[in-house]
Amino acid sequence: MHGLGNDFVIIDARSEPFSVDAVKARALANRNTGIGCDQLIIMEPSDCENAIIFMKIINSDGTEVSACGNATRCVARLVVEETGLREVFLQTKAGLIKAHPTDANSSNYTVDMGPVNYGWQNVPLAYECDTNHLPLSFGELQDPSAVNVGNPHIVFFVEDLDAVKISHVGPILEHNSLFPERTNVGFAKVIDKNNLILRVWERGAGLTQACGSGACAAVVNAHRRNLTDRKATVKLDGGTLDIEWLTNDHVTMTGPTEISYKGSFEETQFEFDQNNE
């Protein structure tokens, strides 16, 4: 499945456990020799009374993360179509996430990503500083904002997105010592109070067609700087997402979901080379 080109291999492990480590995840995510994806999603039984499933989210580099907005929309669609429910709660490492289709039989889904957190300890940062104006620069890139939307994000506001060599600066900023858990890196151009353009270097996945939590982070940080309203449309390489930062600090995201194909595989089809890092 994919949400705006941010693509996932989703494995249903509710009835039969699926064991995965970093090596196996990288093999499955490899676009040349595996199935290929930005993230591997494992649907597991939930130990939370209110949640239907637990979502395990693993980046293409084999690292596990707490949240993924686009993946949550996709999994929500699978669960809604399976159960017939109008609203579902999904458990992630970041907590419970509520999701529902925008209309009956719609493939567009709205996800409540929960409350955002911009305290420096919770982003997290290596030391105390103003998260609305981080003491961080790289060439002409400077003065980003930081927020945690289930995972850490920084956002640079720029005038010319094409001038930013994201594939070069993204991994350097992702691994900056200011971020003990690494970080996602967004580059946003504000068009007006209700529209912005965004590209995201995702922690552990690289440059993707879209990043749902990154879009949430961009609108939250833009509003913190009085650059946009609380509700804005974010244009990404893969399409658009509608984001709203509610007054209770929760942030919602609305966007499409697509099923690319369904299938099965045998683990013996893949070589899980322990030396292939």
Phi and psi in degrees as a GROMACS rama.xvg file:
@    title "Ramachandran Plot"
@    xaxis  label "Phi"
@    yaxis  label "Psi"
@TYPE xy
-151.611  155.133  HIS-2
-121.288  105.697  GLY-3
59.6168  33.5056  LEU-4
88.7298  -10.9688  GLY-5
-77.7507  105.15  ASN-6
-107.005  153.161  ASP-7
-137.866  142.851  PHE-8
-97.086  115.847  VAL-9
-108.4  119.117  ILE-10
-110.475  124.427  ILE-11
-86.071  105.518  ASP-12
-114.026  29.1024  ALA-13
-75.2987  -37.5306  ARG-14
-98.5805  -25.2156  SER-15
-134.069  113.77  GLU-16
-57.1405  144.378  PRO-17
-123.333  112.056  PHE-18
-85.3063  129.345  SER-19
-139.301  135.095  VAL-20
-119.693  -177.196  ASP-21
-61.4667  -39.0369  ALA-22
-63.7648  -46.8706  VAL-23
-65.3451  -40.5076  LYS-24
-61.6582  -44.5004  ALA-25
-63.1351  -38.1179  ARG-26
-65.4072  -43.9112  ALA-27
-68.4014  -34.9199  LEU-28
-80.135  -14.5545  ALA-29
-62.1884  123.959  ASN-30
-79.0394  -12.6765  ARG-31
-95.2262  -40.4162  ASN-32
-119.788  -6.53579  THR-33
-114.427  -150.755  GLY-34
-81.512  -44.9305  ILE-35
97.6676  122.735  GLY-36
-171.56  166.666  CYS-37
-80.8179  -40.517  ASP-38
-138.994  147.848  GLN-39
-100.909  126.679  LEU-40
-116.246  125.084  ILE-41
-109.376  119.53  ILE-42
-88.3574  114.028  MET-43
-121.949  161.951  GLU-44
-60.7364  144.336  PRO-45
-98.6982  143.939  SER-46
-95.405  8.44134  ASP-47
-100.197  130.334  CYS-48
-59.2123  -35.7252  GLU-49
-88.1341  -10.3893  ASN-50
-100.783  145.176  ALA-51
-82.2871  -39.4309  ILE-52
-142.405  166.474  ILE-53
-108.161  132.122  PHE-54
-100.519  116.239  MET-55
-94.7053  128.524  LYS-56
-119.13  120.328  ILE-57
-126.43  125.21  ILE-58
-69.9071  166.043  ASN-59
-65.9178  -16.2073  SER-60
-89.7416  1.7831  ASP-61
95.0492  -1.9779  GLY-62
-87.1485  140.003  THR-63
-88.896  138.976  GLU-64
-124.674  169.847  VAL-65
-90.2126  -27.9196  SER-66
-153.477  155.057  ALA-67
-155.681  112.964  CYS-68
-63.9375  -47.3967  GLY-69
-63.2747  -41.3271  ASN-70
-65.0103  -37.351  ALA-71
-63.0183  -41.2474  THR-72
-60.3392  -43.8677  ARG-73
-64.1928  -46.6236  CYS-74
-65.8566  -38.2643  VAL-75
-58.4307  -40.883  ALA-76
-61.5462  -44.661  ARG-77
-59.1088  -43.6726  LEU-78
-70.1142  -41.419  VAL-79
-63.3977  -43.9352  VAL-80
-67.6666  -28.9312  GLU-81
-76.8095  -39.7911  GLU-82
-99.8078  -24.1982  THR-83
81.5122  3.239  GLY-84
-70.0846  150.999  LEU-85
-89.0817  -17.7411  ARG-86
-148.113  137.651  GLU-87
-131.907  152.898  VAL-88
-112.898  127.682  PHE-89
-114.193  136.24  LEU-90
-93.4797  131.96  GLN-91
-130.467  173.517  THR-92
-63.8587  -22.1252  LYS-93
-85.2914  -7.21056  ALA-94
122.838  -169.543  GLY-95
-78.5774  136.604  LEU-96
-124.113  128.227  ILE-97
-95.5326  138.184  LYS-98
-144.728  151.684  ALA-99
-158.448  153.441  HIS-100
-70.278  150.294  PRO-101
-69.3533  -32.0943  THR-102
-146.166  164.069  ASP-103
-59.1886  134.693  ALA-104
66.4093  14.9188  ASN-105
-87.6606  146.716  SER-106
-94.4819  1.09739  SER-107
-88.9832  134.698  ASN-108
-128.856  145.613  TYR-109
-107.445  133.079  THR-110
-122.455  130.509  VAL-111
-91.0702  107.42  ASP-112
-77.4434  -0.873728  MET-113
88.1997  -174.667  GLY-114
-74.3996  141.617  PRO-115
-83.5704  159.283  VAL-116
-137.501  120.125  ASN-117
-119.398  20.5528  TYR-118
-71.681  140.293  GLY-119
-61.5259  -33.4762  TRP-120
-69.5413  -25.1828  GLN-121
-98.3288  -9.46856  ASN-122
-61.3395  -46.9554  VAL-123
-95.8689  159.577  PRO-124
-113.475  161.6  LEU-125
-74.9535  -23.0707  ALA-126
-153.972  164.079  TYR-127
-69.7082  130.46  GLU-128
-162.758  169.77  CYS-129
-72.0272  112.809  ASP-130
-72.3607  -13.1914  THR-131
-83.0727  -16.7515  ASN-132
-145.415  82.9112  HIS-133
-70.5406  142.286  LEU-134
-78.9724  66.7977  PRO-135
-141.243  134.219  LEU-136
-147.464  157.919  SER-137
-149.675  102.077  PHE-138
62.3004  -126.663  GLY-139
-81.3997  -10.0083  GLU-140
-78.5246  127.621  LEU-141
-157.525  165.288  GLN-142
57.9471  53.1899  ASP-143
-78.8491  165.07  PRO-144
-108.969  154.392  SER-145
-127.583  147.451  ALA-146
-159.972  153.831  VAL-147
-107.673  120.967  ASN-148
-119.79  60.6836  VAL-149
85.9761  -22.8804  GLY-150
-154.003  162.206  ASN-151
-77.1312  138.552  PRO-152
-137.517  142.511  HIS-153
-120.175  151.683  ILE-154
-133.031  124.4  VAL-155
-96.1376  133.422  PHE-156
-98.438  120.642  PHE-157
-128.059  161.465  VAL-158
-91.4383  -32.7508  GLU-159
-129.041  98.777  ASP-160
-64.9851  -34.4931  LEU-161
-66.0882  -22.3026  ASP-162
-80.0547  -12.5027  ALA-163
-88.0631  120.437  VAL-164
-84.7286  80.1314  LYS-165
-61.7917  -39.7512  ILE-166
-65.8571  -19.9981  SER-167
-90.0186  -51.7347  HIS-168
-80.0044  -26.953  VAL-169
-55.3198  -55.1571  GLY-170
-66.6877  -29.1097  PRO-171
-67.4649  -46.3061  ILE-172
-69.5665  -36.8521  LEU-173
-55.021  -38.5918  GLU-174
-99.6087  12.1029  HIS-175
-59.3712  143.606  ASN-176
-64.6213  -13.3957  SER-177
-67.0675  -18.3092  LEU-178
-117.24  95.8734  PHE-179
-63.2547  -22.8236  PRO-180
-108.766  19.1881  GLU-181
62.6059  179.909  ARG-182
-154.21  154.899  THR-183
-80.2779  146.549  ASN-184
-125.442  115.805  VAL-185
-106.01  149.364  GLY-186
-128.875  112.901  PHE-187
-120.398  140.245  ALA-188
-116.388  118.815  LYS-189
-82.1963  125.388  VAL-190
-89.9422  -49.636  ILE-191
-158.479  -168.76  ASP-192
-64.9972  -15.2841  LYS-193
-124.495  6.91612  ASN-194
-146.352  138.922  ASN-195
-148.356  161.278  LEU-196
-112.477  138.812  ILE-197
-140.083  140.727  LEU-198
-129.036  144.433  ARG-199
-132.201  130.762  VAL-200
-91.8286  110.311  TRP-201
-85.41  134.57  GLU-202
-57.534  119.777  ARG-203
82.6531  -4.29679  GLY-204
-130.671  -20.3982  ALA-205
85.8652  -159.214  GLY-206
-74.7133  121.732  LEU-207
-117.992  166.803  THR-208
-68.8059  -25.7905  GLN-209
-163.319  153.255  ALA-210
-142.109  110.886  CYS-211
-65.8244  -48.7393  GLY-212
-66.5233  -30.526  SER-213
-65.8521  -37.8417  GLY-214
-65.078  -40.552  ALA-215
-61.0283  -45.9594  CYS-216
-61.8008  -38.4417  ALA-217
-64.5567  -44.0916  ALA-218
-69.1774  -42.366  VAL-219
-59.4821  -49.0811  VAL-220
-68.8146  -34.8082  ASN-221
-65.2256  -41.1342  ALA-222
-69.0175  -36.0151  HIS-223
-59.2958  -27.3653  ARG-224
-99.3882  10.7716  ARG-225
60.8964  32.3808  ASN-226
-93.3126  -26.8995  LEU-227
-138.488  168.63  THR-228
-75.3386  177.554  ASP-229
-69.71  -20.7974  ARG-230
-116.692  126.939  LYS-231
-152.798  156.788  ALA-232
-98.8094  130.395  THR-233
-110.241  121.807  VAL-234
-95.684  121.617  LYS-235
-114.18  173.758  LEU-236
-57.6177  -33.953  ASP-237
-90.4832  -7.91517  GLY-238
146.092  -158.786  GLY-239
-119.414  149.472  THR-240
-125.978  143.207  LEU-241
-100.557  122.126  ASP-242
-118.205  139.15  ILE-243
-137.734  126.548  GLU-244
-95.0342  106.305  TRP-245
-74.2898  162.789  LEU-246
-70.9679  -14.7798  THR-247
-88.3883  10.9476  ASN-248
79.4218  -5.15877  ASP-249
-72.5841  150.933  HIS-250
-124.168  133.191  VAL-251
-112.246  152.651  THR-252
-135.599  132.847  MET-253
-124.913  131.21  THR-254
-170.874  177.345  GLY-255
-82.2167  162.743  PRO-256
-132.675  145.292  THR-257
-137.557  136.337  GLU-258
-94.0813  115.722  ILE-259
-77.7773  -50.3686  SER-260
-169.628  164.162  TYR-261
-121.979  148.863  LYS-262
-171.991  -170.166  GLY-263
-139.435  162.063  SER-264
-148.708  157.107  PHE-265
-102.648  135.644  GLU-266
-61.2926  -22.7951  GLU-267
-70.7412  -10.4938  THR-268
-71.9109  -18.3653  GLN-269
-117.097  145.555  PHE-270
-97.3241  113.292  GLU-271
-95.3043  83.9488  PHE-272
-80.9919  112.532  ASP-273
-63.4778  -21.1938  GLN-274
-91.8972  -4.46037  ASN-275
-90.8314  88.3016  ASN-276
